[in-house]
Amino acid sequence: MECQYLDDVYELFLLGLLKPKEATEVKEHLERGCPYCKDHLREAAQSVYFLLSVAKGRKPPNSLKAEILRSLHRT
């Protein structure tokens, strides 16, 4: 999987909205330590967190932020 194809899927990956095969491919790519993708995944995680924090005027629970950060450290 090439990095340029991942630019549009980081947020979907974090939200668990990719098809299982696609999610596996993204996860395997990240596990290989691609610095470009890791940086962009971190940016996507921040975007997802902030978007969720303004959704319906409610702040997401701190556990959500912690879970996103833990998933980034595992990759």
N, CA, C, O and CB atoms as a CASP TS submission, in Angstrom:
PFRMAT TS
TARGET T0000
AUTHOR 0000-0000-0000
METHOD Language model
MODEL 1
PARENT N/A
ATOM      1  N   MET     1       0.851  -1.175   0.000  1.00  0.00           N
ATOM      2  CA  MET     1       0.000   0.000   0.000  1.00  0.00           C
ATOM      3  C   MET     1       0.895   1.235   0.000  1.00  0.00           C
ATOM      4  O   MET     1       1.797   1.354   0.829  1.00  0.00           O
ATOM      5  CB  MET     1      -0.968  -0.001   1.226  1.00  0.00           C
ATOM      6  N   GLU     2       0.647   2.144  -0.921  1.00  0.00           N
ATOM      7  CA  GLU     2       1.446   3.343  -1.049  1.00  0.00           C
ATOM      8  C   GLU     2       0.895   4.467  -0.172  1.00  0.00           C
ATOM      9  O   GLU     2      -0.314   4.571   0.035  1.00  0.00           O
ATOM     10  CB  GLU     2       1.501   3.784  -2.505  1.00  0.00           C
ATOM     11  N   CYS     3       1.771   5.279   0.324  1.00  0.00           N
ATOM     12  CA  CYS     3       1.390   6.334   1.260  1.00  0.00           C
ATOM     13  C   CYS     3       0.369   7.310   0.685  1.00  0.00           C
ATOM     14  O   CYS     3      -0.548   7.727   1.392  1.00  0.00           O
ATOM     15  CB  CYS     3       2.612   7.089   1.692  1.00  0.00           C
ATOM     16  N   GLN     4       0.513   7.680  -0.581  1.00  0.00           N
ATOM     17  CA  GLN     4      -0.408   8.689  -1.132  1.00  0.00           C
ATOM     18  C   GLN     4      -1.852   8.201  -1.111  1.00  0.00           C
ATOM     19  O   GLN     4      -2.768   9.023  -1.114  1.00  0.00           O
ATOM     20  CB  GLN     4      -0.006   9.052  -2.567  1.00  0.00           C
ATOM     21  N   TYR     5      -2.080   6.913  -1.091  1.00  0.00           N
ATOM     22  CA  TYR     5      -3.441   6.385  -1.048  1.00  0.00           C
ATOM     23  C   TYR     5      -4.039   6.434   0.363  1.00  0.00           C
ATOM     24  O   TYR     5      -5.246   6.267   0.539  1.00  0.00           O
ATOM     25  CB  TYR     5      -3.454   4.955  -1.563  1.00  0.00           C
ATOM     26  N   LEU     6      -3.206   6.659   1.336  1.00  0.00           N
ATOM     27  CA  LEU     6      -3.677   6.667   2.714  1.00  0.00           C
ATOM     28  C   LEU     6      -4.158   8.032   3.191  1.00  0.00           C
ATOM     29  O   LEU     6      -4.847   8.120   4.208  1.00  0.00           O
ATOM     30  CB  LEU     6      -2.591   6.188   3.611  1.00  0.00           C
ATOM     31  N   ASP     7      -3.814   9.077   2.488  1.00  0.00           N
ATOM     32  CA  ASP     7      -4.170  10.421   2.946  1.00  0.00           C
ATOM     33  C   ASP     7      -5.662  10.594   3.197  1.00  0.00           C
ATOM     34  O   ASP     7      -6.056  11.394   4.046  1.00  0.00           O
ATOM     35  CB  ASP     7      -3.716  11.437   1.939  1.00  0.00           C
ATOM     36  N   ASP     8      -6.479   9.870   2.487  1.00  0.00           N
ATOM     37  CA  ASP     8      -7.923  10.016   2.635  1.00  0.00           C
ATOM     38  C   ASP     8      -8.551   9.017   3.604  1.00  0.00           C
ATOM     39  O   ASP     8      -9.768   9.018   3.788  1.00  0.00           O
ATOM     40  CB  ASP     8      -8.573   9.879   1.301  1.00  0.00           C
ATOM     41  N   VAL     9      -7.737   8.168   4.222  1.00  0.00           N
ATOM     42  CA  VAL     9      -8.337   7.120   5.054  1.00  0.00           C
ATOM     43  C   VAL     9      -7.923   7.143   6.521  1.00  0.00           C
ATOM     44  O   VAL     9      -8.425   6.338   7.305  1.00  0.00           O
ATOM     45  CB  VAL     9      -7.995   5.799   4.489  1.00  0.00           C
ATOM     46  N   TYR    10      -7.036   8.027   6.910  1.00  0.00           N
ATOM     47  CA  TYR    10      -6.587   8.032   8.308  1.00  0.00           C
ATOM     48  C   TYR    10      -7.747   8.186   9.288  1.00  0.00           C
ATOM     49  O   TYR    10      -7.855   7.437  10.259  1.00  0.00           O
ATOM     50  CB  TYR    10      -5.580   9.152   8.529  1.00  0.00           C
ATOM     51  N   GLU    11      -8.609   9.162   9.024  1.00  0.00           N
ATOM     52  CA  GLU    11      -9.740   9.394   9.928  1.00  0.00           C
ATOM     53  C   GLU    11     -10.683   8.196   9.942  1.00  0.00           C
ATOM     54  O   GLU    11     -11.160   7.786  11.000  1.00  0.00           O
ATOM     55  CB  GLU    11     -10.506  10.661   9.517  1.00  0.00           C
ATOM     56  N   LEU    12     -10.949   7.635   8.763  1.00  0.00           N
ATOM     57  CA  LEU    12     -11.826   6.460   8.686  1.00  0.00           C
ATOM     58  C   LEU    12     -11.218   5.285   9.451  1.00  0.00           C
ATOM     59  O   LEU    12     -11.934   4.542  10.123  1.00  0.00           O
ATOM     60  CB  LEU    12     -12.075   6.063   7.212  1.00  0.00           C
ATOM     61  N   PHE    13      -9.912   5.120   9.350  1.00  0.00           N
ATOM     62  CA  PHE    13      -9.219   4.053  10.066  1.00  0.00           C
ATOM     63  C   PHE    13      -9.395   4.225  11.573  1.00  0.00           C
ATOM     64  O   PHE    13      -9.719   3.270  12.280  1.00  0.00           O
ATOM     65  CB  PHE    13      -7.721   4.036   9.698  1.00  0.00           C
ATOM     66  N   LEU    14      -9.178   5.449  12.059  1.00  0.00           N
ATOM     67  CA  LEU    14      -9.302   5.713  13.494  1.00  0.00           C
ATOM     68  C   LEU    14     -10.720   5.511  14.007  1.00  0.00           C
ATOM     69  O   LEU    14     -10.922   5.104  15.152  1.00  0.00           O
ATOM     70  CB  LEU    14      -8.854   7.120  13.798  1.00  0.00           C
ATOM     71  N   LEU    15     -11.689   5.792  13.168  1.00  0.00           N
ATOM     72  CA  LEU    15     -13.086   5.643  13.567  1.00  0.00           C
ATOM     73  C   LEU    15     -13.598   4.219  13.369  1.00  0.00           C
ATOM     74  O   LEU    15     -14.743   3.922  13.709  1.00  0.00           O
ATOM     75  CB  LEU    15     -13.952   6.610  12.786  1.00  0.00           C
ATOM     76  N   GLY    16     -12.765   3.338  12.823  1.00  0.00           N
ATOM     77  CA  GLY    16     -13.174   1.956  12.610  1.00  0.00           C
ATOM     78  C   GLY    16     -14.159   1.795  11.467  1.00  0.00           C
ATOM     79  O   GLY    16     -14.973   0.871  11.479  1.00  0.00           O
ATOM     80  N   LEU    17     -14.099   2.678  10.479  1.00  0.00           N
ATOM     81  CA  LEU    17     -15.066   2.664   9.399  1.00  0.00           C
ATOM     82  C   LEU    17     -14.550   2.043   8.100  1.00  0.00           C
ATOM     83  O   LEU    17     -15.263   2.020   7.096  1.00  0.00           O
ATOM     84  CB  LEU    17     -15.514   4.048   9.133  1.00  0.00           C
ATOM     85  N   LEU    18     -13.324   1.544   8.116  1.00  0.00           N
ATOM     86  CA  LEU    18     -12.805   0.874   6.924  1.00  0.00           C
ATOM     87  C   LEU    18     -13.268  -0.576   6.891  1.00  0.00           C
ATOM     88  O   LEU    18     -13.574  -1.171   7.924  1.00  0.00           O
ATOM     89  CB  LEU    18     -11.266   0.945   6.884  1.00  0.00           C
ATOM     90  N   LYS    19     -13.312  -1.123   5.702  1.00  0.00           N
ATOM     91  CA  LYS    19     -13.602  -2.549   5.570  1.00  0.00           C
ATOM     92  C   LYS    19     -12.454  -3.306   6.233  1.00  0.00           C
ATOM     93  O   LYS    19     -11.328  -2.809   6.262  1.00  0.00           O
ATOM     94  CB  LYS    19     -13.779  -2.974   4.053  1.00  0.00           C
ATOM     95  N   PRO    20     -12.720  -4.499   6.765  1.00  0.00           N
ATOM     96  CA  PRO    20     -11.677  -5.231   7.488  1.00  0.00           C
ATOM     97  C   PRO    20     -10.376  -5.396   6.698  1.00  0.00           C
ATOM     98  O   PRO    20      -9.292  -5.233   7.259  1.00  0.00           O
ATOM     99  CB  PRO    20     -12.195  -6.586   7.869  1.00  0.00           C
ATOM    100  N   LYS    21     -10.469  -5.712   5.419  1.00  0.00           N
ATOM    101  CA  LYS    21      -9.255  -5.903   4.619  1.00  0.00           C
ATOM    102  C   LYS    21      -8.467  -4.602   4.511  1.00  0.00           C
ATOM    103  O   LYS    21      -7.243  -4.600   4.639  1.00  0.00           O
ATOM    104  CB  LYS    21      -9.610  -6.423   3.214  1.00  0.00           C
ATOM    105  N   GLU    22      -9.174  -3.496   4.275  1.00  0.00           N
ATOM    106  CA  GLU    22      -8.502  -2.199   4.180  1.00  0.00           C
ATOM    107  C   GLU    22      -7.865  -1.816   5.506  1.00  0.00           C
ATOM    108  O   GLU    22      -6.737  -1.324   5.538  1.00  0.00           O
ATOM    109  CB  GLU    22      -9.487  -1.115   3.741  1.00  0.00           C
ATOM    110  N   ALA    23      -8.586  -2.040   6.599  1.00  0.00           N
ATOM    111  CA  ALA    23      -8.060  -1.710   7.926  1.00  0.00           C
ATOM    112  C   ALA    23      -6.800  -2.513   8.215  1.00  0.00           C
ATOM    113  O   ALA    23      -5.844  -1.987   8.785  1.00  0.00           O
ATOM    114  CB  ALA    23      -9.119  -1.974   9.012  1.00  0.00           C
ATOM    115  N   THR    24      -6.794  -3.772   7.828  1.00  0.00           N
ATOM    116  CA  THR    24      -5.622  -4.619   8.032  1.00  0.00           C
ATOM    117  C   THR    24      -4.437  -4.102   7.231  1.00  0.00           C
ATOM    118  O   THR    24      -3.312  -4.064   7.730  1.00  0.00           O
ATOM    119  CB  THR    24      -5.930  -6.068   7.643  1.00  0.00           C
ATOM    120  N   GLU    25      -4.691  -3.702   5.986  1.00  0.00           N
ATOM    121  CA  GLU    25      -3.611  -3.170   5.149  1.00  0.00           C
ATOM    122  C   GLU    25      -3.022  -1.891   5.742  1.00  0.00           C
ATOM    123  O   GLU    25      -1.804  -1.712   5.760  1.00  0.00           O
ATOM    124  CB  GLU    25      -4.124  -2.899   3.730  1.00  0.00           C
ATOM    125  N   VAL    26      -3.887  -1.008   6.224  1.00  0.00           N
ATOM    126  CA  VAL    26      -3.411   0.235   6.837  1.00  0.00           C
ATOM    127  C   VAL    26      -2.612  -0.086   8.094  1.00  0.00           C
ATOM    128  O   VAL    26      -1.527   0.458   8.296  1.00  0.00           O
ATOM    129  CB  VAL    26      -4.598   1.178   7.173  1.00  0.00           C
ATOM    130  N   LYS    27      -3.136  -0.955   8.930  1.00  0.00           N
ATOM    131  CA  LYS    27      -2.456  -1.323  10.178  1.00  0.00           C
ATOM    132  C   LYS    27      -1.085  -1.933   9.897  1.00  0.00           C
ATOM    133  O   LYS    27      -0.103  -1.584  10.553  1.00  0.00           O
ATOM    134  CB  LYS    27      -3.315  -2.309  10.986  1.00  0.00           C
ATOM    135  N   GLU    28      -1.015  -2.838   8.932  1.00  0.00           N
ATOM    136  CA  GLU    28       0.263  -3.468   8.587  1.00  0.00           C
ATOM    137  C   GLU    28       1.251  -2.433   8.058  1.00  0.00           C
ATOM    138  O   GLU    28       2.441  -2.487   8.368  1.00  0.00           O
ATOM    139  CB  GLU    28       0.052  -4.581   7.542  1.00  0.00           C
ATOM    140  N   HIS    29       0.760  -1.502   7.268  1.00  0.00           N
ATOM    141  CA  HIS    29       1.631  -0.443   6.751  1.00  0.00           C
ATOM    142  C   HIS    29       2.170   0.399   7.904  1.00  0.00           C
ATOM    143  O   HIS    29       3.363   0.700   7.944  1.00  0.00           O
ATOM    144  CB  HIS    29       0.869   0.451   5.741  1.00  0.00           C
ATOM    145  N   LEU    30       1.313   0.776   8.830  1.00  0.00           N
ATOM    146  CA  LEU    30       1.753   1.579   9.970  1.00  0.00           C
ATOM    147  C   LEU    30       2.743   0.819  10.846  1.00  0.00           C
ATOM    148  O   LEU    30       3.676   1.411  11.389  1.00  0.00           O
ATOM    149  CB  LEU    30       0.552   2.012  10.801  1.00  0.00           C
ATOM    150  N   GLU    31       2.547  -0.474  10.983  1.00  0.00           N
ATOM    151  CA  GLU    31       3.447  -1.294  11.800  1.00  0.00           C
ATOM    152  C   GLU    31       4.849  -1.362  11.209  1.00  0.00           C
ATOM    153  O   GLU    31       5.808  -1.658  11.922  1.00  0.00           O
ATOM    154  CB  GLU    31       2.886  -2.700  11.950  1.00  0.00           C
ATOM    155  N   ARG    32       4.976  -1.093   9.914  1.00  0.00           N
ATOM    156  CA  ARG    32       6.297  -1.071   9.288  1.00  0.00           C
ATOM    157  C   ARG    32       7.049   0.217   9.609  1.00  0.00           C
ATOM    158  O   ARG    32       8.211   0.370   9.235  1.00  0.00           O
ATOM    159  CB  ARG    32       6.167  -1.233   7.778  1.00  0.00           C
ATOM    160  N   GLY    33       6.385   1.141  10.302  1.00  0.00           N
ATOM    161  CA  GLY    33       7.060   2.332  10.817  1.00  0.00           C
ATOM    162  C   GLY    33       7.191   3.489   9.846  1.00  0.00           C
ATOM    163  O   GLY    33       8.129   4.278   9.962  1.00  0.00           O
ATOM    164  N   CYS    34       6.295   3.611   8.910  1.00  0.00           N
ATOM    165  CA  CYS    34       6.344   4.709   7.943  1.00  0.00           C
ATOM    166  C   CYS    34       6.214   6.048   8.678  1.00  0.00           C
ATOM    167  O   CYS    34       5.156   6.332   9.239  1.00  0.00           O
ATOM    168  CB  CYS    34       5.218   4.557   6.875  1.00  0.00           C
ATOM    169  N   PRO    35       7.256   6.869   8.688  1.00  0.00           N
ATOM    170  CA  PRO    35       7.182   8.137   9.429  1.00  0.00           C
ATOM    171  C   PRO    35       6.149   9.107   8.846  1.00  0.00           C
ATOM    172  O   PRO    35       5.480   9.819   9.595  1.00  0.00           O
ATOM    173  CB  PRO    35       8.548   8.804   9.445  1.00  0.00           C
ATOM    174  N   TYR    36       6.016   9.139   7.537  1.00  0.00           N
ATOM    175  CA  TYR    36       5.024  10.010   6.896  1.00  0.00           C
ATOM    176  C   TYR    36       3.628   9.665   7.403  1.00  0.00           C
ATOM    177  O   TYR    36       2.871  10.548   7.808  1.00  0.00           O
ATOM    178  CB  TYR    36       5.088   9.876   5.349  1.00  0.00           C
ATOM    179  N   CYS    37       3.296   8.396   7.379  1.00  0.00           N
ATOM    180  CA  CYS    37       1.953   7.964   7.776  1.00  0.00           C
ATOM    181  C   CYS    37       1.719   8.126   9.274  1.00  0.00           C
ATOM    182  O   CYS    37       0.618   8.485   9.694  1.00  0.00           O
ATOM    183  CB  CYS    37       1.730   6.513   7.378  1.00  0.00           C
ATOM    184  N   LYS    38       2.729   7.868  10.071  1.00  0.00           N
ATOM    185  CA  LYS    38       2.560   8.053  11.515  1.00  0.00           C
ATOM    186  C   LYS    38       2.269   9.510  11.848  1.00  0.00           C
ATOM    187  O   LYS    38       1.405   9.800  12.676  1.00  0.00           O
ATOM    188  CB  LYS    38       3.813   7.582  12.268  1.00  0.00           C
ATOM    189  N   ASP    39       2.991  10.429  11.203  1.00  0.00           N
ATOM    190  CA  ASP    39       2.735  11.854  11.437  1.00  0.00           C
ATOM    191  C   ASP    39       1.326  12.238  11.010  1.00  0.00           C
ATOM    192  O   ASP    39       0.627  12.955  11.727  1.00  0.00           O
ATOM    193  CB  ASP    39       3.760  12.712  10.688  1.00  0.00           C
ATOM    194  N   HIS    40       0.911  11.763   9.843  1.00  0.00           N
ATOM    195  CA  HIS    40      -0.415  12.104   9.348  1.00  0.00           C
ATOM    196  C   HIS    40      -1.522  11.418  10.158  1.00  0.00           C
ATOM    197  O   HIS    40      -2.623  11.952  10.296  1.00  0.00           O
ATOM    198  CB  HIS    40      -0.533  11.722   7.880  1.00  0.00           C
ATOM    199  N   LEU    41      -1.223  10.251  10.682  1.00  0.00           N
ATOM    200  CA  LEU    41      -2.197   9.584  11.539  1.00  0.00           C
ATOM    201  C   LEU    41      -2.388  10.365  12.836  1.00  0.00           C
ATOM    202  O   LEU    41      -3.508  10.472  13.337  1.00  0.00           O
ATOM    203  CB  LEU    41      -1.752   8.140  11.842  1.00  0.00           C
ATOM    204  N   ARG    42      -1.317  10.904  13.376  1.00  0.00           N
ATOM    205  CA  ARG    42      -1.427  11.737  14.589  1.00  0.00           C
ATOM    206  C   ARG    42      -2.279  12.974  14.316  1.00  0.00           C
ATOM    207  O   ARG    42      -3.124  13.349  15.129  1.00  0.00           O
ATOM    208  CB  ARG    42      -0.022  12.160  15.091  1.00  0.00           C
ATOM    209  N   GLU    43      -2.047  13.604  13.165  1.00  0.00           N
ATOM    210  CA  GLU    43      -2.864  14.766  12.800  1.00  0.00           C
ATOM    211  C   GLU    43      -4.334  14.374  12.651  1.00  0.00           C
ATOM    212  O   GLU    43      -5.226  15.107  13.079  1.00  0.00           O
ATOM    213  CB  GLU    43      -2.350  15.394  11.491  1.00  0.00           C
ATOM    214  N   ALA    44      -4.575  13.219  12.045  1.00  0.00           N
ATOM    215  CA  ALA    44      -5.949  12.745  11.872  1.00  0.00           C
ATOM    216  C   ALA    44      -6.591  12.476  13.232  1.00  0.00           C
ATOM    217  O   ALA    44      -7.773  12.758  13.429  1.00  0.00           O
ATOM    218  CB  ALA    44      -5.979  11.468  10.999  1.00  0.00           C
ATOM    219  N   ALA    45      -5.821  11.934  14.161  1.00  0.00           N
ATOM    220  CA  ALA    45      -6.350  11.654  15.499  1.00  0.00           C
ATOM    221  C   ALA    45      -6.783  12.951  16.183  1.00  0.00           C
ATOM    222  O   ALA    45      -7.820  12.997  16.844  1.00  0.00           O
ATOM    223  CB  ALA    45      -5.293  10.921  16.359  1.00  0.00           C
ATOM    224  N   GLN    46      -5.989  13.991  16.021  1.00  0.00           N
ATOM    225  CA  GLN    46      -6.373  15.286  16.601  1.00  0.00           C
ATOM    226  C   GLN    46      -7.644  15.806  15.943  1.00  0.00           C
ATOM    227  O   GLN    46      -8.542  16.310  16.618  1.00  0.00           O
ATOM    228  CB  GLN    46      -5.230  16.317  16.444  1.00  0.00           C
ATOM    229  N   SER    47      -7.715  15.682  14.628  1.00  0.00           N
ATOM    230  CA  SER    47      -8.908  16.146  13.907  1.00  0.00           C
ATOM    231  C   SER    47     -10.154  15.399  14.364  1.00  0.00           C
ATOM    232  O   SER    47     -11.196  16.005  14.613  1.00  0.00           O
ATOM    233  CB  SER    47      -8.723  15.973  12.394  1.00  0.00           C
ATOM    234  N   VAL    48     -10.036  14.080  14.472  1.00  0.00           N
ATOM    235  CA  VAL    48     -11.173  13.268  14.904  1.00  0.00           C
ATOM    236  C   VAL    48     -11.596  13.675  16.308  1.00  0.00           C
ATOM    237  O   VAL    48     -12.786  13.828  16.582  1.00  0.00           O
ATOM    238  CB  VAL    48     -10.822  11.763  14.861  1.00  0.00           C
ATOM    239  N   TYR    49     -10.644  13.847  17.178  1.00  0.00           N
ATOM    240  CA  TYR    49     -10.963  14.233  18.555  1.00  0.00           C
ATOM    241  C   TYR    49     -11.689  15.578  18.597  1.00  0.00           C
ATOM    242  O   TYR    49     -12.708  15.717  19.274  1.00  0.00           O
ATOM    243  CB  TYR    49      -9.681  14.299  19.403  1.00  0.00           C
ATOM    244  N   PHE    50     -11.164  16.565  17.872  1.00  0.00           N
ATOM    245  CA  PHE    50     -11.790  17.884  17.895  1.00  0.00           C
ATOM    246  C   PHE    50     -13.163  17.870  17.241  1.00  0.00           C
ATOM    247  O   PHE    50     -14.083  18.529  17.726  1.00  0.00           O
ATOM    248  CB  PHE    50     -10.901  18.897  17.202  1.00  0.00           C
ATOM    249  N   LEU    51     -13.316  17.135  16.156  1.00  0.00           N
ATOM    250  CA  LEU    51     -14.631  17.039  15.520  1.00  0.00           C
ATOM    251  C   LEU    51     -15.645  16.395  16.448  1.00  0.00           C
ATOM    252  O   LEU    51     -16.790  16.837  16.539  1.00  0.00           O
ATOM    253  CB  LEU    51     -14.540  16.247  14.220  1.00  0.00           C
ATOM    254  N   LEU    52     -15.217  15.352  17.130  1.00  0.00           N
ATOM    255  CA  LEU    52     -16.124  14.693  18.063  1.00  0.00           C
ATOM    256  C   LEU    52     -16.441  15.589  19.260  1.00  0.00           C
ATOM    257  O   LEU    52     -17.516  15.492  19.853  1.00  0.00           O
ATOM    258  CB  LEU    52     -15.522  13.374  18.540  1.00  0.00           C
ATOM    259  N   SER    53     -15.502  16.450  19.604  1.00  0.00           N
ATOM    260  CA  SER    53     -15.726  17.310  20.765  1.00  0.00           C
ATOM    261  C   SER    53     -16.771  18.388  20.481  1.00  0.00           C
ATOM    262  O   SER    53     -17.402  18.889  21.411  1.00  0.00           O
ATOM    263  CB  SER    53     -14.416  17.959  21.196  1.00  0.00           C
ATOM    264  N   VAL    54     -16.963  18.750  19.220  1.00  0.00           N
ATOM    265  CA  VAL    54     -17.971  19.767  18.909  1.00  0.00           C
ATOM    266  C   VAL    54     -19.279  19.156  18.429  1.00  0.00           C
ATOM    267  O   VAL    54     -20.283  19.855  18.298  1.00  0.00           O
ATOM    268  CB  VAL    54     -17.440  20.721  17.858  1.00  0.00           C
ATOM    269  N   ALA    55     -19.268  17.871  18.169  1.00  0.00           N
ATOM    270  CA  ALA    55     -20.486  17.202  17.714  1.00  0.00           C
ATOM    271  C   ALA    55     -21.554  17.278  18.798  1.00  0.00           C
ATOM    272  O   ALA    55     -21.314  16.903  19.946  1.00  0.00           O
ATOM    273  CB  ALA    55     -20.198  15.728  17.339  1.00  0.00           C
ATOM    274  N   LYS    56     -22.713  17.757  18.432  1.00  0.00           N
ATOM    275  CA  LYS    56     -23.845  17.874  19.345  1.00  0.00           C
ATOM    276  C   LYS    56     -23.515  18.696  20.579  1.00  0.00           C
ATOM    277  O   LYS    56     -24.163  18.558  21.617  1.00  0.00           O
ATOM    278  CB  LYS    56     -24.314  16.505  19.762  1.00  0.00           C
ATOM    279  N   GLY    57     -22.504  19.555  20.466  1.00  0.00           N
ATOM    280  CA  GLY    57     -22.168  20.431  21.583  1.00  0.00           C
ATOM    281  C   GLY    57     -21.660  19.703  22.805  1.00  0.00           C
ATOM    282  O   GLY    57     -21.688  20.243  23.911  1.00  0.00           O
ATOM    283  N   ARG    58     -21.194  18.475  22.617  1.00  0.00           N
ATOM    284  CA  ARG    58     -20.716  17.698  23.754  1.00  0.00           C
ATOM    285  C   ARG    58     -19.247  17.396  23.586  1.00  0.00           C
ATOM    286  O   ARG    58     -18.765  17.166  22.476  1.00  0.00           O
ATOM    287  CB  ARG    58     -21.516  16.398  23.910  1.00  0.00           C
ATOM    288  N   LYS    59     -18.560  17.399  24.672  1.00  0.00           N
ATOM    289  CA  LYS    59     -17.149  17.041  24.678  1.00  0.00           C
ATOM    290  C   LYS    59     -17.035  15.525  24.825  1.00  0.00           C
ATOM    291  O   LYS    59     -17.697  14.938  25.681  1.00  0.00           O
ATOM    292  CB  LYS    59     -16.384  17.777  25.825  1.00  0.00           C
ATOM    293  N   PRO    60     -16.200  14.883  23.997  1.00  0.00           N
ATOM    294  CA  PRO    60     -16.042  13.438  24.146  1.00  0.00           C
ATOM    295  C   PRO    60     -15.368  13.117  25.481  1.00  0.00           C
ATOM    296  O   PRO    60     -14.625  13.934  26.024  1.00  0.00           O
ATOM    297  CB  PRO    60     -15.220  12.855  22.973  1.00  0.00           C
ATOM    298  N   PRO    61     -15.629  11.953  25.985  1.00  0.00           N
ATOM    299  CA  PRO    61     -15.004  11.586  27.253  1.00  0.00           C
ATOM    300  C   PRO    61     -13.488  11.511  27.115  1.00  0.00           C
ATOM    301  O   PRO    61     -12.970  11.180  26.048  1.00  0.00           O
ATOM    302  CB  PRO    61     -15.554  10.248  27.752  1.00  0.00           C
ATOM    303  N   ASN    62     -12.790  11.815  28.186  1.00  0.00           N
ATOM    304  CA  ASN    62     -11.330  11.739  28.172  1.00  0.00           C
ATOM    305  C   ASN    62     -10.843  10.352  27.789  1.00  0.00           C
ATOM    306  O   ASN    62      -9.755  10.207  27.232  1.00  0.00           O
ATOM    307  CB  ASN    62     -10.770  12.124  29.530  1.00  0.00           C
ATOM    308  N   SER    63     -11.642   9.331  28.084  1.00  0.00           N
ATOM    309  CA  SER    63     -11.228   7.973  27.746  1.00  0.00           C
ATOM    310  C   SER    63     -11.096   7.794  26.235  1.00  0.00           C
ATOM    311  O   SER    63     -10.283   6.990  25.779  1.00  0.00           O
ATOM    312  CB  SER    63     -12.226   6.959  28.309  1.00  0.00           C
ATOM    313  N   LEU    64     -11.889   8.539  25.448  1.00  0.00           N
ATOM    314  CA  LEU    64     -11.786   8.452  23.995  1.00  0.00           C
ATOM    315  C   LEU    64     -10.445   8.994  23.530  1.00  0.00           C
ATOM    316  O   LEU    64      -9.767   8.377  22.708  1.00  0.00           O
ATOM    317  CB  LEU    64     -12.935   9.216  23.319  1.00  0.00           C
ATOM    318  N   LYS    65     -10.069  10.138  24.054  1.00  0.00           N
ATOM    319  CA  LYS    65      -8.775  10.706  23.692  1.00  0.00           C
ATOM    320  C   LYS    65      -7.659   9.748  24.094  1.00  0.00           C
ATOM    321  O   LYS    65      -6.722   9.525  23.328  1.00  0.00           O
ATOM    322  CB  LYS    65      -8.573  12.084  24.362  1.00  0.00           C
ATOM    323  N   ALA    66      -7.760   9.191  25.278  1.00  0.00           N
ATOM    324  CA  ALA    66      -6.749   8.252  25.752  1.00  0.00           C
ATOM    325  C   ALA    66      -6.680   7.025  24.855  1.00  0.00           C
ATOM    326  O   ALA    66      -5.589   6.539  24.556  1.00  0.00           O
ATOM    327  CB  ALA    66      -7.041   7.836  27.191  1.00  0.00           C
ATOM    328  N   GLU    67      -7.822   6.522  24.427  1.00  0.00           N
ATOM    329  CA  GLU    67      -7.849   5.339  23.557  1.00  0.00           C
ATOM    330  C   GLU    67      -7.215   5.643  22.197  1.00  0.00           C
ATOM    331  O   GLU    67      -6.469   4.821  21.665  1.00  0.00           O
ATOM    332  CB  GLU    67      -9.300   4.846  23.366  1.00  0.00           C
ATOM    333  N   ILE    68      -7.502   6.804  21.640  1.00  0.00           N
ATOM    334  CA  ILE    68      -6.889   7.190  20.360  1.00  0.00           C
ATOM    335  C   ILE    68      -5.381   7.291  20.521  1.00  0.00           C
ATOM    336  O   ILE    68      -4.637   6.802  19.671  1.00  0.00           O
ATOM    337  CB  ILE    68      -7.467   8.537  19.849  1.00  0.00           C
ATOM    338  N   LEU    69      -4.922   7.910  21.587  1.00  0.00           N
ATOM    339  CA  LEU    69      -3.481   8.034  21.809  1.00  0.00           C
ATOM    340  C   LEU    69      -2.826   6.673  22.020  1.00  0.00           C
ATOM    341  O   LEU    69      -1.726   6.430  21.523  1.00  0.00           O
ATOM    342  CB  LEU    69      -3.209   8.931  23.012  1.00  0.00           C
ATOM    343  N   ARG    70      -3.500   5.777  22.759  1.00  0.00           N
ATOM    344  CA  ARG    70      -2.959   4.428  22.962  1.00  0.00           C
ATOM    345  C   ARG    70      -2.838   3.702  21.623  1.00  0.00           C
ATOM    346  O   ARG    70      -1.851   3.009  21.378  1.00  0.00           O
ATOM    347  CB  ARG    70      -3.856   3.617  23.936  1.00  0.00           C
ATOM    348  N   SER    71      -3.836   3.858  20.760  1.00  0.00           N
ATOM    349  CA  SER    71      -3.777   3.173  19.460  1.00  0.00           C
ATOM    350  C   SER    71      -2.636   3.705  18.619  1.00  0.00           C
ATOM    351  O   SER    71      -2.043   2.954  17.844  1.00  0.00           O
ATOM    352  CB  SER    71      -5.099   3.330  18.701  1.00  0.00           C
ATOM    353  N   LEU    72      -2.314   4.984  18.751  1.00  0.00           N
ATOM    354  CA  LEU    72      -1.190   5.540  18.015  1.00  0.00           C
ATOM    355  C   LEU    72       0.136   4.987  18.522  1.00  0.00           C
ATOM    356  O   LEU    72       1.051   4.737  17.737  1.00  0.00           O
ATOM    357  CB  LEU    72      -1.196   7.056  18.116  1.00  0.00           C
ATOM    358  N   HIS    73       0.236   4.799  19.824  1.00  0.00           N
ATOM    359  CA  HIS    73       1.482   4.271  20.404  1.00  0.00           C
ATOM    360  C   HIS    73       1.679   2.805  20.034  1.00  0.00           C
ATOM    361  O   HIS    73       2.813   2.331  19.966  1.00  0.00           O
ATOM    362  CB  HIS    73       1.475   4.429  21.938  1.00  0.00           C
ATOM    363  N   ARG    74       0.586   2.083  19.795  1.00  0.00           N
ATOM    364  CA  ARG    74       0.702   0.672  19.431  1.00  0.00           C
ATOM    365  C   ARG    74       1.159   0.501  18.004  1.00  0.00           C
ATOM    366  O   ARG    74       1.716  -0.539  17.653  1.00  0.00           O
ATOM    367  CB  ARG    74      -0.615  -0.036  19.631  1.00  0.00           C
ATOM    368  N   THR    75       0.931   1.522  17.155  1.00  0.00           N
ATOM    369  CA  THR    75       1.316   1.386  15.741  1.00  0.00           C
ATOM    370  C   THR    75       2.723   1.830  15.496  1.00  0.00           C
ATOM    371  O   THR    75       3.198   1.779  14.361  1.00  0.00           O
ATOM    372  CB  THR    75       0.389   2.172  14.859  1.00  0.00           C
TER
END
